[in-house]
């Protein structure tokens, strides 16, 4: 493989770190007080799920998320932080990539009718898939430094 400036493995690490920074920005810009104290994030998602074109989405939301809004708010917000930190540092990278892919697919399904969200989630999912199958933790990662996931 020929590349310019960096090796192929290093470019994959750049992609992984960039995805991690994207997750960190998603976490940073959230109104945590709104999410944790007023339940704004889960309330917004409940509204979207309730109007969803696929009834299974609303039913799944009502069964899994609605009964525990505070817990789910923390899960969503801190999952984005954990994904960002894991990908930027390259720690437990395949776990972070798989979890991020799953979270993006959940967001993608929930926001199926919002084209702006679709682009972001589709691209983040694609980057996760490429970084996972290309084993992007081989370079510039704590995983490589401590010998995990060889």
Residue pairs with C-beta under 8 A, 6 or more apart in sequence:
1 8
3 11
6 14
7 139
9 136
9 138
9 139
10 139
10 140
12 130
12 131
12 134
12 135
12 136
12 138
12 139
13 90
13 136
13 138
13 139
13 140
13 141
15 127
15 130
15 131
15 136
16 87
16 90
16 93
16 97
16 127
16 131
16 136
16 137
16 141
17 87
17 88
17 90
17 140
18 127
19 87
19 100
19 124
19 127
19 128
19 131
20 83
20 84
20 85
20 86
20 87
20 88
20 89
20 96
21 84
21 88
22 84
22 124
23 80
23 81
23 83
23 84
23 87
23 100
23 124
24 80
24 81
24 84
24 85
24 88
25 84
26 80
26 84
27 77
27 80
27 81
27 84
30 41
30 77
30 80
31 40
32 77
34 40
34 41
35 41
35 42
35 73
35 76
35 77
36 70
36 73
36 74
36 77
39 69
39 70
39 73
41 73
41 76
41 77
42 65
42 69
42 72
42 73
42 76
43 69
45 61
45 65
45 110
46 61
46 65
46 66
48 110
48 111
49 57
49 58
49 60
49 61
49 62
49 65
49 110
50 58
50 61
51 58
52 58
52 110
52 112
53 112
53 113
54 109
54 112
57 109
57 110
61 110
64 72
65 72
79 99
79 103
80 103
82 96
83 96
83 99
83 100
83 103
85 91
86 92
86 93
86 95
86 96
87 93
87 96
87 97
87 100
87 131
89 141
89 142
90 137
90 140
90 141
90 142
90 143
90 144
91 141
91 142
91 143
92 143
92 148
93 131
93 136
93 137
93 141
93 143
93 149
94 132
94 135
94 137
94 149
97 128
97 131
97 132
97 136
98 128
98 132
100 124
100 128
101 125
101 128
101 129
101 132
104 121
104 122
104 124
104 125
104 128
105 121
105 125
107 117
107 121
108 117
108 118
108 121
108 122
108 125
111 117
111 118
111 121
112 118
130 136
135 149
137 143
137 144
137 148
137 149
138 144
142 148
143 149
